[in-house]
Amino acid sequence: MRSGAGLLTEDAEDIIGASFAVEEDLNKAAELAMQHIEKKCKALSL
């Protein structure tokens, strides 16, 4: 387990089932969100 930012951005999904990303660029933030959604859909075979 990491402390600080690593806990929120990398370990949170394993610990509490949530993920967080910090990105100033809106296009990059949208891409990160879409990647996460696609990963979850694939895991659910959707």
Phi, psi and omega in degrees: 000140179264171175246162175064230185299322179299324178298315181287322188266341184233323185265343186300323182297319178290326186277312185237004179076020180232158175226152182226143175225143177243115182213125180284328182280119183298323179294318178293321179298318178296320179296317177299317180297316180295320177299318180294316179297316179297322177298315180293320178297318179297318179298331179266005182058041178261000000 
